[in-house]
Amino acid sequence: MKKFLGITITHGKILSSLSILRRGKVSIDKLREGEIDTSSDSHIVRDLRKFVRKNRLKAGDVTFGIPEEEVTIKIGTYPKMPREDLRKILLDEISSYKIFENDYPVLNIVKLGEENGRERILVVSIPRKRVVRWINIIRKDGLGLSRIELNPVSCFRAIKFLNKKNLTGSGALVFLNTFKTTLIFFKDEDILFLREFDIGIENMEDNEEQWVNEVSNTISYYSRAEKKIVEKMLISGVEKIPEKLLSSLSDKLGIKIENEDQIKGVPIHLLAPIGLSLSRLGDRVNINLIPRDIIERPKDELKTFFLGLFIFIVGVLIISLSTYLINSQKTTDMAIRGTKDNLKRIERSLEDLKGVEKEYKRLSDELKKLKDVTGEFESIKLSLISKIDSLKGDVVIVGISMDKENHINLNVVGNRFQSIFSYRKRLIESGYFSDVRIGRMEKRGGKGVASTIEIEIKGEKGD
């Protein structure tokens, strides 16, 4: 059994989900939410620790959904090239963004598809200092952090796990966060396009019309560029979107908007932690914002420890061996003399072993003869079984065993009682068997008659 914990902090709340993998099946547990003070890192650590202890969240593999305002998402098409070359190009391009001023970008590159011989690439980037900050916060609470992901992508994964029907056809998932909105365009469960803009729940009241226009313009751009119609829209990320906002959006777009409170009994605002807890179970959009050097650091530290331990042990062994050799020269000379005496005794013993060698050769010859007899017996047994099979007619042999040297048991099935008796008659008339007895017979509904047959082989018989 393996446990995977998904946890995120959004809208002033901690959300968590535990996925349990047992015998190839996944179940969801510990779907929890709690309040958190995000005014400082120390308050986040304190409240997160209380939340983890209160809900007894234990898992060696933890995925954290980082707040969207920390991350930059970009979609672009690029010529096919090695990933390292593409990474260098993207680093040069992204490093000029103001968000990366005096910091280094952490990049995730995900291929979404191909078009006209070029690759469509999703680029997820975050300043290193920001991701290191969250790594330190999570690990201070004793959680075994292994991945940092995006909440919108995790929400999409959760919907796919809970109810795939919601993702059939062509549509868009609108994920509302505190300060951002992310649109994920999909077709039959596959993510094709992403876009985000800086309007979220916190600043929605003064920007409702702009929010509707941003969503509408993004859908129009996607429909033109991809030549795909958006048939439906899903809303997630918040417990409930205002009806007035939904009405304005529906009127402007003229498409079906699915604004369910729950999916398969799960509140829609808790979909992200479920998707986070499922991140290690395989997904085409594989994102992990933990820098590669931080992922490898525990392995390097372990290698360094063992290397130092090895060098220390080798040093101790060399010193001990040197001391032993210096102080045991006389003992070594005595051992050499004793060894010479032992060699003389061995020579005398070898002379005595010549008779044993002759006896071994005799026993080997006897063993070879025994193997020849055994092989002949096996050949006769296979010949009898072949003869029994050749006489079966319309009877089916379902089991055969030989419990004695001349005694064979058969389990057979025939179309009717007469089939069993005819088979017995053929076995007797073959002349190979001294006795053929039919055991208990019983009907098998409309599937014929089952019976056992005991056969006793004659003492000798030529082919």
C-alpha positions as CSV (number, residue, x, y, z in Angstrom):
1,M,0.0,0.0,0.0
2,K,1.3,3.5,-0.9
3,K,0.0,6.9,0.3
4,F,0.2,10.1,-1.7
5,L,-0.7,13.4,0.0
6,G,-1.9,16.5,-2.0
7,I,-2.0,19.8,-0.2
8,T,-2.5,23.4,-1.3
9,I,-3.1,26.9,0.2
10,T,-5.6,29.1,-1.5
11,H,-8.2,31.7,-0.5
12,G,-6.9,31.7,3.1
13,K,-7.5,28.0,3.5
14,I,-5.5,24.8,3.6
15,L,-6.9,22.0,1.4
16,S,-5.7,18.4,1.5
17,S,-6.4,15.0,0.0
18,L,-4.8,11.6,0.5
19,S,-4.7,9.0,-2.3
20,I,-4.2,5.4,-1.3
21,L,-2.9,2.9,-3.8
22,R,-3.7,-0.6,-2.7
23,R,-3.6,-3.7,-5.0
24,G,-3.7,-1.5,-8.2
25,K,-6.8,0.4,-7.0
26,V,-6.8,4.1,-5.9
27,S,-9.1,5.4,-3.2
28,I,-9.4,9.0,-1.9
29,D,-9.3,9.8,1.9
30,K,-8.6,12.7,4.3
31,L,-10.4,15.3,2.1
32,R,-10.0,18.2,4.6
33,E,-9.9,22.0,4.7
34,G,-8.9,24.4,7.4
35,E,-8.2,28.1,8.0
36,I,-4.6,29.5,7.7
37,D,-3.0,32.9,8.4
38,T,-0.8,33.8,5.4
39,S,0.5,37.1,6.7
40,S,3.9,35.7,7.4
41,D,5.9,32.5,6.7
42,S,6.1,31.7,10.5
43,H,2.3,31.8,10.7
44,I,1.9,29.6,7.6
45,V,4.3,27.0,9.2
46,R,2.4,27.2,12.5
47,D,-1.1,26.8,11.1
48,L,0.1,24.1,8.6
49,R,1.7,22.1,11.4
50,K,-1.5,22.3,13.4
51,F,-3.6,21.2,10.4
52,V,-1.3,18.2,9.6
53,R,-1.3,17.0,13.3
54,K,-5.1,17.5,13.7
55,N,-5.9,15.5,10.6
56,R,-3.1,12.9,11.1
57,L,-1.8,13.4,7.6
58,K,1.0,10.9,7.1
59,A,2.5,10.2,3.7
60,G,6.1,9.8,2.5
61,D,5.2,11.4,-0.9
62,V,3.7,14.9,-0.8
63,T,2.7,17.1,-3.7
64,F,2.1,20.8,-3.0
65,G,0.0,23.0,-5.2
66,I,1.7,26.4,-5.4
67,P,-0.5,29.6,-5.5
68,E,-1.0,30.7,-9.1
69,E,0.2,34.2,-8.5
70,E,3.7,32.8,-7.9
71,V,3.9,31.2,-11.4
72,T,4.0,32.3,-15.0
73,I,2.5,30.2,-17.8
74,K,3.3,30.5,-21.4
75,I,2.3,28.6,-24.6
76,G,4.4,28.7,-27.7
77,T,5.4,26.7,-30.8
78,Y,9.0,25.9,-31.5
79,P,11.0,23.9,-34.1
80,K,11.8,20.4,-33.0
81,M,15.2,20.3,-31.2
82,P,16.9,18.7,-28.2
83,R,15.3,19.6,-24.9
84,E,18.5,21.2,-23.6
85,D,18.8,23.5,-26.6
86,L,15.1,24.5,-26.2
87,R,15.7,25.1,-22.5
88,K,18.6,27.5,-23.3
89,I,16.4,29.5,-25.7
90,L,13.5,29.7,-23.2
91,L,15.9,30.8,-20.4
92,D,17.2,33.6,-22.6
93,E,13.6,34.7,-23.4
94,I,12.1,34.4,-19.9
95,S,15.0,35.9,-18.0
96,S,14.1,39.3,-19.4
97,Y,10.7,39.2,-17.6
98,K,10.4,41.7,-14.7
99,I,9.4,38.9,-12.3
100,F,12.9,37.3,-12.7
101,E,14.8,40.5,-12.0
102,N,17.7,39.6,-9.6
103,D,16.6,36.0,-9.6
104,Y,16.9,32.8,-11.6
105,P,13.9,31.1,-13.4
106,V,13.0,27.5,-12.7
107,L,11.5,26.1,-15.9
108,N,9.2,23.2,-16.6
109,I,8.8,22.3,-20.3
110,V,5.8,20.2,-21.3
111,K,5.0,19.1,-24.9
112,L,1.3,19.4,-25.6
113,G,1.3,18.4,-29.3
114,E,2.6,19.1,-32.8
115,E,1.5,21.3,-35.6
116,N,3.0,21.8,-39.1
117,G,6.3,20.1,-38.0
118,R,6.6,22.3,-34.9
119,E,6.0,21.4,-31.2
120,R,3.5,23.2,-29.1
121,I,5.2,23.8,-25.7
122,L,3.7,24.7,-22.3
123,V,6.3,26.6,-20.4
124,V,5.8,26.9,-16.6
125,S,8.3,29.2,-14.8
126,I,8.8,30.6,-11.3
127,P,11.6,32.6,-9.6
128,R,13.9,30.2,-7.7
129,K,13.6,32.2,-4.5
130,R,9.8,31.8,-4.4
131,V,9.9,28.1,-5.0
132,V,12.7,27.6,-2.4
133,R,10.5,29.6,0.1
134,W,7.6,27.2,-0.2
135,I,10.0,24.2,-0.1
136,N,11.3,25.4,3.2
137,I,7.8,26.1,4.6
138,I,6.5,22.6,3.7
139,R,9.6,20.7,4.9
140,K,9.6,22.6,8.3
141,D,6.3,20.9,9.0
142,G,8.0,17.5,8.5
143,L,6.3,16.7,5.2
144,G,8.2,14.6,2.7
145,L,7.8,17.0,-0.2
146,S,8.5,15.4,-3.6
147,R,6.6,17.6,-6.1
148,I,5.3,21.2,-6.6
149,E,2.5,21.4,-9.2
150,L,-0.1,23.8,-10.6
151,N,-3.6,23.7,-9.0
152,P,-5.5,24.2,-12.3
153,V,-3.7,21.2,-14.0
154,S,-4.3,19.1,-10.8
155,C,-8.0,20.1,-10.8
156,F,-8.3,18.9,-14.4
157,R,-6.6,15.6,-13.4
158,A,-9.1,15.2,-10.5
159,I,-12.1,15.7,-12.8
160,K,-10.6,13.1,-15.2
161,F,-10.3,10.6,-12.2
162,L,-13.7,11.2,-10.8
163,N,-15.9,11.5,-13.9
164,K,-14.3,11.4,-17.4
165,K,-17.7,12.2,-19.0
166,N,-17.2,15.8,-18.0
167,L,-14.1,16.0,-20.2
168,T,-15.6,14.3,-23.3
169,G,-15.9,16.5,-26.4
170,S,-14.3,19.9,-26.8
171,G,-14.5,22.3,-23.9
172,A,-12.8,24.6,-21.4
173,L,-12.1,24.4,-17.7
174,V,-12.1,27.8,-15.9
175,F,-10.1,27.7,-12.7
176,L,-10.6,30.7,-10.4
177,N,-7.9,31.4,-7.9
178,T,-7.3,34.3,-5.4
179,F,-5.6,36.7,-7.9
180,K,-5.7,34.8,-11.2
181,T,-7.9,32.9,-13.6
182,T,-6.6,30.0,-15.7
183,L,-8.3,28.6,-18.7
184,I,-7.5,25.0,-19.8
185,F,-8.8,24.0,-23.2
186,F,-9.3,20.2,-23.7
187,K,-10.6,17.7,-26.2
188,D,-11.6,14.2,-25.0
189,E,-9.5,14.3,-21.8
190,D,-6.4,15.8,-23.4
191,I,-5.1,19.3,-22.6
192,L,-4.5,21.3,-25.8
193,F,-4.1,24.9,-24.6
194,L,-3.7,27.0,-21.5
195,R,-4.0,30.7,-20.8
196,E,-4.1,32.9,-17.6
197,F,-4.9,36.5,-16.7
198,D,-4.6,38.5,-13.5
199,I,-8.2,38.7,-12.3
200,G,-9.3,36.4,-9.4
201,I,-11.8,36.2,-6.6
202,E,-10.1,39.0,-4.6
203,N,-10.4,41.6,-7.4
204,M,-13.4,40.2,-9.2
205,E,-16.0,42.7,-7.8
206,D,-14.5,45.7,-9.7
207,N,-13.5,43.7,-12.8
208,E,-16.5,41.5,-13.6
209,E,-17.0,42.9,-17.1
210,Q,-13.3,42.7,-17.9
211,W,-13.2,39.1,-16.6
212,V,-16.1,38.1,-18.9
213,N,-14.4,39.8,-21.8
214,E,-11.0,38.1,-21.1
215,V,-12.7,34.7,-21.0
216,S,-14.7,35.4,-24.1
217,N,-11.7,36.8,-26.1
218,T,-9.5,33.8,-25.1
219,I,-12.2,31.3,-26.2
220,S,-12.6,33.3,-29.5
221,Y,-8.8,33.2,-30.1
222,Y,-8.6,29.5,-29.3
223,S,-11.5,28.7,-31.7
224,R,-9.9,30.6,-34.5
225,A,-6.3,29.4,-34.0
226,E,-7.2,25.7,-33.3
227,K,-10.3,25.6,-35.6
228,K,-12.2,23.9,-32.7
229,I,-15.5,24.8,-31.2
230,V,-15.8,25.1,-27.4
231,E,-18.9,23.1,-26.7
232,K,-19.0,23.5,-22.9
233,M,-17.3,25.1,-20.0
234,L,-16.6,23.9,-16.4
235,I,-16.0,26.2,-13.5
236,S,-13.8,25.2,-10.5
237,G,-11.4,26.7,-7.9
238,V,-14.1,28.3,-5.7
239,E,-17.1,26.9,-3.8
240,K,-19.6,28.9,-5.8
241,I,-19.3,31.5,-8.6
242,P,-21.8,34.4,-8.5
243,E,-24.9,33.7,-10.6
244,K,-24.8,37.2,-12.0
245,L,-21.3,36.5,-13.4
246,L,-22.3,33.2,-14.8
247,S,-25.4,34.7,-16.5
248,S,-23.2,37.5,-18.1
249,L,-20.7,34.9,-19.3
250,S,-23.4,32.5,-20.7
251,D,-25.1,35.3,-22.5
252,K,-21.9,36.5,-24.1
253,L,-20.6,33.1,-25.1
254,G,-23.8,31.3,-25.9
255,I,-22.4,27.9,-24.7
256,K,-23.3,25.5,-22.0
257,I,-21.7,26.4,-18.6
258,E,-21.6,23.5,-16.1
259,N,-21.4,25.1,-12.6
260,E,-22.1,22.0,-10.4
261,D,-21.4,22.3,-6.7
262,Q,-20.0,18.7,-6.6
263,I,-18.6,16.1,-8.9
264,K,-19.2,12.5,-7.7
265,G,-19.9,13.9,-4.2
266,V,-16.7,16.0,-4.1
267,P,-17.1,19.8,-3.7
268,I,-15.6,21.5,-6.7
269,H,-13.2,23.7,-4.6
270,L,-11.6,20.5,-3.3
271,L,-10.7,19.0,-6.7
272,A,-7.2,20.6,-6.8
273,P,-5.9,18.7,-3.7
274,I,-7.3,15.4,-5.1
275,G,-5.5,16.0,-8.4
276,L,-2.3,16.8,-6.5
277,S,-2.4,13.5,-4.6
278,L,-2.9,11.7,-7.9
279,S,0.2,13.4,-9.6
280,R,2.5,10.4,-9.1
281,L,0.1,7.9,-10.8
282,G,1.0,9.0,-14.3
283,D,-0.1,12.0,-16.4
284,R,0.8,13.4,-19.8
285,V,1.2,16.9,-18.4
286,N,4.0,16.2,-15.9
287,I,5.0,19.3,-13.9
288,N,7.4,19.5,-11.0
289,L,8.7,23.0,-10.0
290,I,11.2,21.8,-7.5
291,P,14.7,22.6,-9.0
292,R,16.7,19.6,-10.2
293,D,19.6,20.4,-7.9
294,I,17.4,20.3,-4.8
295,I,15.8,17.0,-5.9
296,E,19.3,15.5,-6.4
297,R,20.8,17.1,-3.2
298,P,19.7,14.3,-0.8
299,K,21.1,11.7,-3.1
300,D,24.4,13.6,-3.4
301,E,24.6,14.0,0.4
302,L,24.0,10.3,0.8
303,K,26.7,9.5,-1.7
304,T,29.2,11.9,0.0
305,F,28.4,10.3,3.4
306,F,29.0,6.8,2.2
307,L,32.1,7.8,0.3
308,G,33.5,9.4,3.5
309,L,32.6,6.3,5.5
310,F,34.2,4.0,2.9
311,I,37.5,6.1,2.9
312,F,37.5,6.0,6.8
313,I,37.0,2.2,6.9
314,V,39.7,1.6,4.2
315,G,42.1,3.9,6.2
316,V,41.5,2.0,9.4
317,L,41.9,-1.4,7.6
318,I,45.2,-0.2,6.1
319,I,46.6,0.9,9.4
320,S,45.5,-2.2,11.2
321,L,46.9,-4.4,8.5
322,S,50.3,-2.6,8.6
323,T,50.5,-3.0,12.3
324,Y,49.6,-6.6,12.1
325,L,52.2,-7.4,9.4
326,I,55.0,-5.6,11.4
327,N,54.3,-7.3,14.7
328,S,53.7,-10.8,13.3
329,Q,56.8,-11.6,11.2
330,K,57.9,-14.4,13.5
331,T,54.4,-15.8,13.6
332,T,54.3,-15.8,9.8
333,D,57.6,-17.8,9.6
334,M,56.2,-20.4,12.0
335,A,53.0,-20.5,10.0
336,I,55.0,-21.2,6.8
337,R,56.8,-24.0,8.4
338,G,53.6,-25.4,9.7
339,T,52.1,-25.1,6.2
340,K,55.0,-27.2,4.8
341,D,54.3,-29.9,7.3
342,N,50.6,-29.8,6.4
343,L,51.4,-30.2,2.7
344,K,53.4,-33.3,3.4
345,R,50.4,-34.7,5.3
346,I,48.2,-33.9,2.4
347,E,50.4,-35.7,0.0
348,R,50.2,-38.8,2.2
349,S,46.4,-38.4,2.4
350,L,46.1,-38.2,-1.5
351,E,47.8,-41.5,-1.7
352,D,45.2,-43.0,0.5
353,L,42.4,-41.4,-1.6
354,K,43.3,-43.4,-4.8
355,G,41.1,-46.2,-3.5
356,V,38.2,-43.8,-2.9
357,E,38.6,-42.5,-6.5
358,K,38.0,-46.1,-7.9
359,E,35.0,-46.5,-5.7
360,Y,33.6,-43.2,-6.9
361,K,34.0,-44.3,-10.5
362,R,32.1,-47.5,-9.8
363,L,29.2,-45.6,-8.2
364,S,29.1,-43.2,-11.2
365,D,28.7,-46.1,-13.6
366,E,25.9,-47.5,-11.4
367,L,24.2,-44.1,-11.4
368,K,24.4,-43.9,-15.2
369,K,22.8,-47.3,-15.5
370,L,20.0,-46.2,-13.1
371,K,19.4,-43.1,-15.2
372,D,19.1,-45.3,-18.3
373,V,16.5,-47.5,-16.6
374,T,14.6,-44.4,-15.4
375,G,14.6,-42.9,-18.9
376,E,13.3,-46.2,-20.3
377,F,10.5,-46.2,-17.8
378,E,9.5,-42.6,-18.6
379,S,9.5,-43.5,-22.3
380,I,7.1,-46.4,-21.6
381,K,4.9,-44.1,-19.5
382,L,4.6,-41.5,-22.2
383,S,3.9,-44.2,-24.8
384,L,1.0,-45.5,-22.7
385,I,-0.4,-42.0,-22.1
386,S,-0.3,-41.4,-25.9
387,K,-2.1,-44.7,-26.5
388,I,-4.8,-43.8,-23.9
389,D,-5.3,-40.4,-25.6
390,S,-5.5,-41.9,-29.1
391,L,-8.4,-44.2,-28.0
392,K,-10.5,-41.4,-26.4
393,G,-12.8,-40.9,-29.4
394,D,-15.5,-38.2,-28.5
395,V,-14.5,-38.4,-24.8
396,V,-12.5,-35.5,-23.3
397,I,-9.7,-36.3,-20.9
398,V,-9.6,-33.5,-18.3
399,G,-7.1,-35.1,-15.9
400,I,-4.6,-37.9,-15.8
401,S,-2.3,-39.2,-13.0
402,M,-0.2,-42.3,-12.3
403,D,-0.1,-43.2,-8.6
404,K,1.7,-46.5,-9.0
405,E,4.1,-48.0,-11.5
406,N,1.2,-49.9,-13.2
407,H,-1.9,-47.9,-12.2
408,I,-3.4,-44.8,-14.1
409,N,-6.3,-42.7,-13.0
410,L,-8.3,-40.7,-15.6
411,N,-10.9,-37.9,-15.2
412,V,-13.0,-37.8,-18.3
413,V,-16.1,-36.1,-19.7
414,G,-18.4,-37.6,-22.4
415,N,-21.5,-36.6,-24.2
416,R,-23.4,-39.5,-22.7
417,F,-23.0,-42.6,-20.5
418,Q,-22.5,-44.7,-23.7
419,S,-19.4,-42.6,-24.6
420,I,-17.7,-43.6,-21.3
421,F,-18.6,-47.3,-21.7
422,S,-17.4,-47.3,-25.4
423,Y,-14.1,-45.7,-24.3
424,R,-13.6,-48.4,-21.6
425,K,-14.2,-51.1,-24.3
426,R,-11.6,-49.6,-26.6
427,L,-9.1,-49.5,-23.8
428,I,-9.7,-53.2,-22.9
429,E,-9.5,-54.3,-26.6
430,S,-6.2,-52.5,-27.1
431,G,-4.5,-55.3,-25.2
432,Y,-2.3,-52.9,-23.2
433,F,-4.2,-53.0,-20.0
434,S,-5.1,-55.9,-17.7
435,D,-8.0,-54.2,-16.0
436,V,-10.2,-51.0,-16.8
437,R,-12.7,-50.0,-14.2
438,I,-15.3,-47.1,-14.4
439,G,-15.6,-45.2,-11.2
440,R,-18.4,-42.8,-10.1
441,M,-20.4,-41.3,-13.0
442,E,-22.5,-38.1,-12.8
443,K,-24.4,-35.9,-15.2
444,R,-23.2,-32.3,-15.6
445,G,-26.5,-30.6,-16.4
446,G,-26.6,-30.1,-20.2
447,K,-22.8,-30.5,-20.5
448,G,-22.5,-34.3,-20.7
449,V,-21.3,-36.9,-18.2
450,A,-18.2,-36.8,-15.9
451,S,-16.6,-40.0,-14.7
452,T,-13.3,-41.5,-13.4
453,I,-11.6,-44.5,-15.0
454,E,-9.0,-46.6,-13.2
455,I,-6.6,-48.5,-15.5
456,E,-4.2,-51.2,-14.5
457,I,-1.3,-51.8,-17.0
458,K,-0.2,-55.3,-17.9
459,G,3.2,-56.4,-16.6
460,E,4.9,-56.4,-20.1
461,K,3.6,-55.5,-23.5
462,G,5.3,-54.8,-26.8
463,D,4.3,-52.1,-29.1
